[in-house]
């Protein structure tokens, strides 16, 4: 299966990955070969097989509803690029 | 342009914050109103190497909801990553459920409208799934930057998705109200809409009868029932006008502006596959054993629909009264507590007092019924004294006021202390009537000339002269006798 250039650009945009023009072809081929693997898998008859949601046979561990975390804001914010009034500052997001 | 030629289709998605002590995947507190980021731990901040650990109480609340709506609680459900980039979601994905949600199906019975036009309707639920809330972005100007508070990040949510079964803003609001009452009833959510504990998104589309579904627009973050009604009505009108003017509706996410009463497009709606959902490798499937469901079932309170039916069947209350009394669990409990004291024969008058005088007074002072100064047994005592003729309804309002302001411990004590007992002794009332008749010869004349109004005026005078303590029925009777004599 091969992807079109606009499809590759769209996927890159969703993943917030910047693609230089020279990288486009290589990325398209790499993604294409991965999709080839998926196609091979899809060729197998999986009738009656429960879809796998996790690589292990474990079930989800649950914890009791109790507070175990205390306030470490100053430690976390000491390594943040920008903070003010207890808030993390980020480049302006406009909707 | 007429709305009559159009069908409206509405579905609701509701984010209900689960009232756990700690977050869904971390041990941080969930309390509202803390200073920014003091309740954001390494897991909530998505620092490298952290792993989510599921909160059992969040799962249990989902089970409770599933049982309350008669849905299927999935024995096995799966958490998935919903990928998108926004700074209040530091992982770059929200942990949610996609293909296998924890609750599937179910339904909610709603009551729409008042009086003769009221009707019941069953709204089907598609699903309910567990997920984490995002943080908050503050867009005030921080030197051209946005401020991020991650206290809310990781708060457990149950997203409840309805089928597109509603056909008007009134039905949508009735559904939202019923759902709001139910999540509080089964105690999984505090329902505080100002604090964002219960937020609705409405998917709205219109079509001509018989045509396929129209393109929908999603109104986001409706956090009051009034705004929901306004937003949906505006949106319906807008879509109809667009189509009648020859435009096509573009799928979009819109926001409601309460100041203008209008909805406006926020961003073009990303298709579901753009979120690139996939099972979260950090979380194996959630398995809920049958005995867990059975235990939760055994601990469930009587549900509002069942209680409402019981109030109608056992106490002869109207559907309207039964719906009003089961609007909240606290209201229902208050009523049942009072009913146990005053007895089933007074079920209807008691309902009138709880939903009338008491509710109005609580409303005026913005108090919850659980904090009512007049206790259920005090109100029961009051209703009992009306029933046995000790006081009239009018005097009862006085007694209610006294109980409200703490002037007496019981209705009997207030009646005694203030001398409010109804006077039914004929020998005490007759002299009053004689006096009134003597003082109002004109009214007497008018009555004899056939004017009923004059009679009412005379009754009023007697009641006034007795300081409200005479029984109106008895005054009527005695007065008639005297006038006909």
Interface residues (C-beta under 8 A of the other chain):
Chain A: X14 X16 X51 X53 X54 X55 X56 X58 X59 X60 X61 X62 X63 X64 X65 X66 X67 X68 X69 X71 X72 X73 X76 X77 X82 X84 X85 X86 X87 X88 X89 X90 X91 X92 X93 X94 X95
Chain B: X20 X21 X22 X26 X27 X28 X29 X35 X36 X37 X38 X39 X40 X41 X42 X43 X45 X47 X53 X54 X55 X56 X57 X58 X59 X78 X79 X83 X85 X86 X87 X99 X100 X137 X138 X139 X142 X143 X144 X145 X146 X147 X148 X149 X150 X266 X267 X274 X276 X279 X281 X283 X284 X285 X286 X287
